[in-house]
Amino acid sequence: MTRRTKYEIWVAILEVCLNSPKHQSGILRELSLKTNHAKQEIEYLLHRNLLNEILNKDDKWSSYQTSLKGKKALNHFYRLITNFFKP
């Protein structure tokens, strides 16, 4: 198993939270991250407004969804990778 860079983890979190809000546990499961590492990366993305935190009054847990700024970041990332690897 290869180690992922922080950039790959950020992109993966944004992708997981793109279409529907996810709880931290869902992000952990889908990306096979350790709790402390996931919390750190989610906080990083929240502070940069790439993720939105959705607080549910009935639920003890927050959900996270990719923000508009996060969607733009993903688009820029995909364009960069696509252009870089074009023949």
ChimeraX attribute file (.defattr): number of C-alpha atoms within 10 A of each C-alpha:
attribute: neighborCount
match mode: 1-to-1
recipient: residues
	/A:1	3
	/A:2	4
	/A:3	7
	/A:4	10
	/A:5	8
	/A:6	10
	/A:7	11
	/A:8	11
	/A:9	18
	/A:10	19
	/A:11	17
	/A:12	17
	/A:13	24
	/A:14	24
	/A:15	16
	/A:16	18
	/A:17	22
	/A:18	19
	/A:19	10
	/A:20	11
	/A:21	19
	/A:22	20
	/A:23	15
	/A:24	16
	/A:25	14
	/A:26	14
	/A:27	22
	/A:28	17
	/A:29	11
	/A:30	11
	/A:31	14
	/A:32	10
	/A:33	14
	/A:34	10
	/A:35	13
	/A:36	9
	/A:37	12
	/A:38	20
	/A:39	14
	/A:40	11
	/A:41	16
	/A:42	23
	/A:43	14
	/A:44	14
	/A:45	20
	/A:46	18
	/A:47	11
	/A:48	12
	/A:49	15
	/A:50	21
	/A:51	26
	/A:52	22
	/A:53	18
	/A:54	14
	/A:55	12
	/A:56	10
	/A:57	8
	/A:58	6
	/A:59	8
	/A:60	8
	/A:61	13
	/A:62	15
	/A:63	21
	/A:64	24
	/A:65	23
	/A:66	26
	/A:67	19
	/A:68	14
	/A:69	14
	/A:70	24
	/A:71	16
	/A:72	13
	/A:73	15
	/A:74	20
	/A:75	12
	/A:76	12
	/A:77	14
	/A:78	13
	/A:79	11
	/A:80	11
	/A:81	11
	/A:82	11
	/A:83	10
	/A:84	9
	/A:85	7
	/A:86	6
	/A:87	5
